[in-house]
Amino acid sequence: MSGKVGALVLAAGFSHRFGSVKLCASLDNGKTVFEQTLQRLQQAINEVVVVTRPELAEPLIQVCDSLEIFDQAEKGMGATLAYGISLVSDWDACLVCLADMPFITSQTYAQLARAQQSDRITVPEYQGRQGNPVGFGQKFFAELGSLSGDKGGRAIMQHYPEALHSISVEDAAILHDIDTPDDLRRLQAEAAD
């Protein structure tokens, strides 16, 4: 795409199932989950906006100097996404990324950004299964901005099936976010193979 495609990183979750702040969990290479996610994104996309909650700002600011603080994150992912999209109105398209997916490659992010258009919803697919991040063209920003509660962009995807554009990727990591310490151990082992 010739327009401006940015990445909006949702980093405001509460890590209930992880038992501690999963974004600060260490990977085998010494980076944190959040640090590796952010670095891989920044290698592929010039404009990256990270939305977090006040309690996470201090640990995350160590690796990201441009955090946006959403003090109502307890309202859910939809509310966080709506807040984030209000900050990027000059973009032509936006990849909505999850901060707890550190094994997605920079190449995958770049491939998805190239495929994005202002009137398209781009969904990565690995061996027939859809994953994240999902790209939304500017045409859908107003509806993203009206989300609330814990419902993310899935409802918008279902409402506009004609706008969905699947992109086949060779990256199983699009299917796996980290919810528990066991997830982290398993995904690290898979990434090392």
C-alpha positions as CSV (number, residue, x, y, z in Angstrom):
1,M,0.0,0.0,0.0
2,S,1.2,3.5,-0.8
3,G,-0.5,5.2,2.1
4,K,0.5,5.3,5.8
5,V,0.2,2.0,7.6
6,G,1.0,1.9,11.3
7,A,0.8,-0.6,14.1
8,L,-1.4,-0.2,17.2
9,V,-0.1,-2.4,20.0
10,L,-2.6,-3.4,22.8
11,A,-0.6,-3.8,26.0
12,A,-3.1,-3.1,28.7
13,G,-4.2,-6.5,29.7
14,F,-4.2,-7.8,33.3
15,S,-2.4,-11.2,32.9
16,H,-4.8,-12.9,35.3
17,R,-4.0,-16.4,34.0
18,F,-0.2,-15.8,33.9
19,G,0.1,-15.0,37.6
20,S,2.4,-12.0,37.1
21,V,3.0,-9.3,34.4
22,K,3.5,-11.5,31.3
23,L,4.7,-8.6,29.2
24,C,7.7,-8.4,31.5
25,A,8.4,-12.1,31.5
26,S,11.9,-13.0,30.2
27,L,12.6,-14.9,27.1
28,D,15.5,-17.2,26.7
29,N,17.4,-14.5,24.8
30,G,17.2,-12.1,27.7
31,K,14.5,-9.9,26.2
32,T,11.1,-9.5,27.7
33,V,7.9,-10.6,25.9
34,F,7.0,-7.0,25.2
35,E,10.5,-5.9,24.2
36,Q,10.8,-8.6,21.5
37,T,7.2,-8.0,20.2
38,L,8.0,-4.3,19.9
39,Q,11.4,-4.7,18.3
40,R,10.1,-7.1,15.6
41,L,7.2,-4.7,14.8
42,Q,9.6,-1.7,14.7
43,Q,11.8,-3.5,12.2
44,A,8.8,-3.7,9.8
45,I,6.6,-0.7,10.5
46,N,7.7,2.9,10.9
47,E,4.9,4.2,13.1
48,V,4.0,2.1,16.2
49,V,1.7,3.3,19.0
50,V,1.5,1.3,22.2
51,V,-1.5,1.6,24.5
52,T,-1.1,0.5,28.1
53,R,-2.6,1.0,31.5
54,P,-1.0,3.2,34.2
55,E,0.3,0.3,36.3
56,L,2.3,-1.1,33.3
57,A,3.8,2.2,32.2
58,E,6.9,2.1,34.4
59,P,8.2,-1.4,33.3
60,L,7.3,-0.9,29.7
61,I,8.8,2.6,29.4
62,Q,12.2,0.9,29.8
63,V,11.9,-0.3,26.2
64,C,9.3,2.0,24.6
65,D,9.5,5.8,24.9
66,S,6.2,6.5,23.3
67,L,3.5,4.8,25.4
68,E,-0.1,6.0,25.4
69,I,-1.7,5.6,28.8
70,F,-5.4,4.4,28.9
71,D,-6.7,4.7,32.5
72,Q,-9.9,2.8,31.8
73,A,-8.3,-0.5,30.6
74,E,-10.5,-2.4,33.0
75,K,-13.4,-1.7,30.6
76,G,-11.9,-4.3,28.3
77,M,-10.0,-4.8,25.0
78,G,-12.7,-3.1,22.9
79,A,-12.5,0.1,25.0
80,T,-8.7,0.0,24.8
81,L,-8.8,-0.5,21.0
82,A,-11.3,2.4,20.7
83,Y,-9.0,4.6,22.6
84,G,-5.9,3.6,20.6
85,I,-7.7,4.1,17.2
86,S,-8.5,7.7,18.3
87,L,-4.8,8.4,18.3
88,V,-4.0,7.4,14.8
89,S,-6.6,9.1,12.6
90,D,-4.0,10.2,10.1
91,W,-3.1,6.6,9.1
92,D,-4.6,5.0,6.0
93,A,-4.6,1.6,7.7
94,C,-3.7,0.1,11.1
95,L,-2.4,-3.3,12.1
96,V,-4.0,-4.1,15.5
97,C,-1.3,-6.1,17.3
98,L,-1.2,-7.9,20.6
99,A,1.8,-7.2,22.9
100,D,1.9,-10.9,24.0
101,M,2.9,-12.4,20.7
102,P,6.7,-12.1,20.6
103,F,7.4,-14.8,18.1
104,I,5.7,-13.2,15.1
105,T,8.5,-12.4,12.6
106,S,9.2,-8.9,11.3
107,Q,8.7,-10.3,7.8
108,T,5.1,-11.3,8.6
109,Y,4.4,-7.8,9.9
110,A,5.9,-6.3,6.8
111,Q,3.9,-8.7,4.5
112,L,0.6,-7.7,6.2
113,A,1.4,-4.0,6.0
114,R,2.1,-4.3,2.3
115,A,-1.2,-6.0,1.7
116,Q,-3.3,-3.4,3.6
117,Q,-5.6,-1.0,1.9
118,S,-7.9,1.8,3.3
119,D,-11.1,-0.2,2.5
120,R,-9.9,-3.7,3.5
121,I,-9.6,-5.8,6.6
122,T,-6.5,-8.0,6.3
123,V,-6.3,-11.3,8.2
124,P,-3.2,-13.5,8.3
125,E,-3.8,-17.2,7.8
126,Y,-1.5,-20.1,8.6
127,Q,-2.4,-23.5,7.2
128,G,-6.1,-22.4,6.9
129,R,-6.3,-20.9,10.4
130,Q,-6.8,-17.2,11.0
131,G,-4.6,-15.3,13.5
132,N,-3.3,-11.9,14.5
133,P,-2.5,-9.2,13.9
134,V,-5.6,-8.0,11.9
135,G,-5.2,-5.0,9.7
136,F,-8.1,-2.5,9.4
137,G,-8.3,0.2,6.7
138,Q,-9.3,3.7,7.6
139,K,-12.8,3.0,6.4
140,F,-13.3,1.0,9.6
141,F,-11.7,3.4,12.1
142,A,-15.0,5.1,13.1
143,E,-16.5,1.7,14.0
144,L,-13.3,0.6,15.8
145,G,-13.5,3.9,17.7
146,S,-17.0,3.1,19.0
147,L,-16.1,-0.3,20.5
148,S,-16.6,-0.8,24.2
149,G,-16.3,-3.6,26.7
150,D,-14.2,-6.7,25.9
151,K,-15.3,-7.1,22.3
152,G,-12.5,-6.4,19.9
153,G,-12.6,-6.0,16.1
154,R,-14.1,-9.4,15.5
155,A,-17.7,-8.0,15.3
156,I,-16.5,-5.6,12.6
157,M,-14.9,-8.4,10.7
158,Q,-18.2,-10.4,10.8
159,H,-20.2,-7.4,9.7
160,Y,-18.1,-6.8,6.6
161,P,-17.2,-10.2,5.1
162,E,-16.8,-8.6,1.6
163,A,-13.9,-6.5,3.0
164,L,-12.0,-9.5,4.4
165,H,-8.8,-10.3,2.7
166,S,-6.9,-13.3,3.9
167,I,-3.1,-13.3,3.5
168,S,-1.3,-16.7,3.7
169,V,1.8,-16.5,5.8
170,E,4.5,-19.0,6.7
171,D,4.4,-18.1,10.4
172,A,2.6,-20.3,12.9
173,A,3.3,-17.6,15.6
174,I,0.2,-15.6,14.3
175,L,-1.9,-18.3,16.1
176,H,-0.4,-18.1,19.5
177,D,-0.6,-15.4,22.2
178,I,0.7,-16.1,25.7
179,D,-1.8,-16.6,28.5
180,T,0.1,-18.8,31.0
181,P,3.8,-19.6,31.9
182,D,3.3,-23.0,30.2
183,D,2.3,-21.2,27.0
184,L,5.5,-19.2,27.2
185,R,7.7,-22.3,27.7
186,R,6.0,-24.2,24.9
187,L,6.1,-21.4,22.4
188,Q,9.8,-20.6,23.2
189,A,10.6,-24.3,22.6
190,E,8.7,-24.3,19.3
191,A,10.5,-21.0,18.2
192,A,13.9,-22.6,18.9
193,D,13.2,-25.6,16.7
